[in-house]
Amino acid sequence: MITIVHWVLLAVPIGVFALSMGVGLNAGLGALGHYVSMVVLAQIGLIILIYAVVGPWGRISLTRFARGIIPAQVVACSTQSSLASLPAMVEQARTTLGVSTATAGLVLPLAVAVFRITSPVANLLPLLLAVEVIPDIFRTIGNVTGDLAAARIVEGRDAVAEPDPASGI
């Protein structure tokens, strides 16, 4: 059984390539490019909306929030995994965003497990899963951004607006 599973795992890249090639040939590369562009633009729009909400509700400046979440977003981009981004998210929430250890330790793991803010926006055409690499990068960045915004908003309810430690103010 293990040998059969090993063979299947070796054949998966060939199957995914064949599937994506078949979809590309049938739908046309223009249609696939249009799909990828549409999903990426929808994700960018959602991320912009998250930035607009976190400022007033999270009681944090937009520049401080943006600078604070970049390391977690880089991990999200490179791994395409919110779970793999969790250690960077917890670290940045605590050190840069001013989120308490208790809030970061509760909100972020819970958010990674159940809070998929980008799913409704990203799952427009589920038949084209073969070309999901680029949209999935933006989906993961959106989820990480939303998770960190949620942690800051939860912390912001009890916190007073704090100056940015990097600015020296």
C-alpha positions in Angstrom: 0.0 0.0 0.0 2.8 2.4 0.8 4.4 1.7 -2.5 1.2 2.5 -4.3 0.8 5.8 -2.4 4.4 6.6 -3.3 3.7 6.0 -7.0 0.6 8.2 -6.8 2.5 11.0 -5.1 5.2 10.8 -7.9 2.5 11.0 -10.6 0.6 13.9 -9.0 2.7 16.7 -10.6 2.3 15.1 -14.0 -1.5 14.9 -13.5 -1.8 18.5 -12.3 0.3 19.6 -15.3 -1.9 17.6 -17.7 -5.1 19.0 -16.0 -3.9 22.6 -16.2 -2.7 22.1 -19.8 -6.1 20.6 -20.7 -8.0 23.5 -19.1 -5.6 26.0 -20.7 -6.1 24.5 -24.2 -9.9 24.2 -23.8 -10.5 27.6 -22.2 -7.8 29.5 -23.8 -4.9 31.3 -22.1 -6.8 34.6 -22.3 -9.6 33.1 -20.2 -7.2 31.8 -17.6 -5.3 35.1 -17.5 -8.6 36.8 -17.0 -9.6 34.5 -14.2 -6.2 34.9 -12.4 -6.5 38.7 -12.8 -10.1 38.8 -11.6 -9.3 36.8 -8.4 -6.1 38.8 -7.7 -7.9 42.1 -8.1 -10.7 40.9 -5.8 -8.2 39.9 -3.2 -6.4 43.2 -3.4 -9.7 45.1 -3.0 -10.5 43.0 0.1 -7.0 43.7 1.6 -7.5 47.4 1.0 -10.9 47.2 2.8 -9.2 45.5 5.8 -6.6 48.3 5.9 -9.4 50.8 6.0 -11.2 49.1 8.8 -8.2 48.3 11.1 -7.2 51.9 11.6 -10.3 53.3 13.3 -11.4 50.0 14.9 -7.9 48.8 15.9 -6.8 52.2 17.1 -3.5 52.0 15.2 -2.1 54.2 12.4 -2.2 52.7 8.9 1.5 53.0 8.4 2.3 51.3 11.7 -0.1 48.5 10.8 1.3 48.1 7.3 4.9 48.1 8.4 4.1 45.7 11.3 2.5 43.0 9.1 4.9 42.9 6.2 7.1 40.1 7.7 4.0 37.9 8.2 2.8 38.8 4.7 6.2 37.8 3.2 5.9 34.4 5.0 2.3 34.1 3.6 3.5 34.8 0.1 6.3 32.4 0.2 4.5 29.5 1.9 0.9 30.1 0.8 -0.1 28.9 4.2 -1.8 30.8 7.0 -0.7 28.2 9.5 3.0 28.5 8.5 2.6 32.3 8.9 1.3 31.9 12.5 4.6 32.2 14.3 5.5 35.4 12.3 1.9 36.7 12.9 2.2 36.2 16.7 5.6 37.8 16.9 4.6 40.8 14.8 1.3 41.3 16.7 3.2 41.3 20.0 6.2 43.4 19.1 5.1 45.8 16.4 1.3 46.0 16.6 1.1 46.3 20.4 -1.2 43.3 20.9 -0.9 41.6 24.3 0.5 38.1 24.5 -2.9 36.8 25.7 -4.8 38.3 22.9 -2.3 37.2 20.2 -2.2 33.7 21.7 -6.0 33.4 21.6 -7.1 35.4 18.6 -4.5 34.4 16.0 -4.6 30.6 16.3 -8.4 30.8 16.3 -8.4 33.1 13.3 -6.0 30.8 11.4 -8.3 27.9 12.1 -11.7 29.3 11.3 -11.5 32.9 10.0 -11.1 32.6 6.2 -12.1 36.1 5.2 -10.9 35.6 1.6 -12.8 32.5 0.8 -16.0 34.1 -0.4 -14.1 36.5 -2.6 -11.6 34.0 -4.0 -13.9 31.0 -4.8 -15.5 32.6 -7.9 -14.7 29.8 -10.4 -13.8 26.6 -8.5 -13.4 24.7 -11.8 -10.1 26.4 -12.5 -8.2 25.1 -9.5 -5.3 24.0 -11.7 -4.2 27.7 -12.0 -4.7 28.6 -8.4 -1.0 29.3 -7.4 -1.0 33.0 -8.0 -4.5 33.6 -6.6 -3.7 31.4 -3.6 -0.7 33.7 -2.8 -3.0 36.7 -2.6 -5.7 34.6 -0.7 -3.1 33.7 1.9 -1.8 37.3 2.2 -5.4 38.4 2.6 -6.1 35.9 5.3 -2.9 36.8 7.2 -3.8 40.5 6.9 -7.3 39.8 8.2 -6.1 37.7 11.1 -3.7 40.3 12.2 -6.3 43.0 11.8 -8.7 41.0 13.9 -6.1 40.6 16.7 -5.4 44.4 16.6 -9.1 45.2 16.6 -9.7 42.9 19.6 -6.8 44.4 21.4 -7.8 47.9 20.4 -11.1 47.8 22.2 -9.2 47.9 25.6 -6.1 49.7 24.5 -5.4 53.4 24.2 -3.8 54.5 20.9 -0.1 53.9 21.4 2.6 55.8 19.5 4.7 53.9 17.0 7.8 52.7 18.8 9.9 52.9 15.6 9.1 56.6 15.1 10.4 57.6 18.5 7.2 59.6 19.3 
